[in-house]
Amino acid sequence: MPGLTIEKKSEEESCYTFVNINPPGQMSTPNPQLSISQQRIICSHLGGVRLNLLYKASVHGFTAEDFHEQCDNLAPTVSVGYNASGYVFGGYTRRPFCQSGEYVNDDQAFLFTFSGAKLCTFPPSNAACAVKMDSDSGPYFGEALVLVNESKPVVYSDPRGGYYPFNPVKMHGNDLDLTECEVYQLEETTELEKPWRTVIWESEKRKKLMESIKAYQPTTSSVSHAQILLIGPVGAGKSSFSNSVKSVFRGYVTNQATSGSSTTSLTTQFRSYSVWAGRGGNLLPIILRDTTGLEESTGAGLDLDDISSIILKDHRPAKASLYWDDHKDKIHCVVYAIDACKISTMTPQLQKKMVAIRKKVNLMGIPQLVLLTKIDEACPLVKEDLRNVYKSGYIKDLMEEVSSRLGMPMSCVVPVKNYSEELELDMNCDILLLSAITQMLRSVNTYLDEFQE
């Protein structure tokens, strides 16, 4: 596995660190064509990094000038080519692109292609000429592979020149016409000097959080249970969160709500989940309301009309199969579950739908929180130790990004790790889950207090 080295840039070069990836007059950020799973595979191979899209040929232009304008002096980078035959291939270099016309030494560079879920890599046979800084083409790897060759949507490919040995059929299927070309900069996940939120990672703290939730009583006597509505895209972890909270109080990992990985929602109707204080224990004063997943296309999954129906209870939802068992229940807090691994690739359509829902709920005066899920999958530092969650600069950046995208303050964004593959409970995981529930109950009380007044 190649090591990742962030190039040290001079003061003059540092002005290129932040670039505008939007062409003049275009406000939206280009969406990566590289799939989430492919991004994860590349990040896993390089270790401790995230991908930031710099250049997208279909948006910025299929010319060398466009490529260099977006990518020069930035490193490390992953360049990706796509063709109509379905091949996804490219190269990695830790050297920043420029237009000197010279070859540069990079013993960590490699070419790659995807074979299903496998990343096949090809190191250089001559590291001294691993990358060429050509002014007339896009990413130029030795004399073996060139993307946007001579400012055209084509690939130059020659594995016989002694630069990178590879099989062209395996690499790109001998289809040298590009349908798309992208360049991503790799950003390290940084560890902050000290946590920016204070968390006590001790068993006594876990116990106190559990006892506080068990003793919780809504501030309005007419309300017996806090009603929490969970909303989020397909696969964000809404059902997994319900399972995880129930597991903490059960004392072992349990799976009542259907959860897992799917391109369509596994929750096909609205479901209510009560939480019990252990087997044979008392019913806790909290009910988690799970919804079908949000989907970007109009008319698919949960929509704005459904939200109004759920919260206002003035009529059944537009989809007859989607309804609560008890229509007298009212929602006291809305929680959006967002996959930390998918924030940067959230489509404009999905973001627009979520913002519309947030504004609708905001008009109703109901408090809202964001549950940032899968933080361990998003950041190797957190995967290594959950206690690093508030020491991870990357997780903080993700929280700031989701805060900006949905128009909600950072104080309303709470990171968690759901139980997914584990068989036993983990104290640190429990503390994050219990802290999230505590924030929800505080929001409920604030809402009830204001409603009573």
Secondary structure, DSSP 8 states (H G I E B T S, - for coil): ----------TTGGGGSS---S-TT--S----SS-HHHHHHHHHHH-SEEEEEEEEHHHH-SSHHHHHHHHTT--SEEEEEEETT--EEEEEESS----S--EE--TT-EEEEEETTEEEEE--S-GGGSEE--SSSSSEETTTEEESGGGSSBEEE-TTSSS----HHHHHTT--BEEEEEEEEEEE--B-SS-SS----SHHHHHHHHHHHHT---SSTT--SEEEEEE-BTTSSHHHHHHHHHHHHHTS----S--S--SS-S--S-EEEEEESSTT--EEEEEEEE---B-SSTTSBS-HHHHHHHHH-SS--SSTT---S-TT----EEEEEEEGGGSTT--HHHHHHHHHHHHHHHHTT--EEEEEE-HHHH-HHHHH-GGGTTTBHHHHHHHHHHHHHHT--GGGEEE----SS-SS--HHHHHHHHHHHHHHHHHHHHHHHHHH-
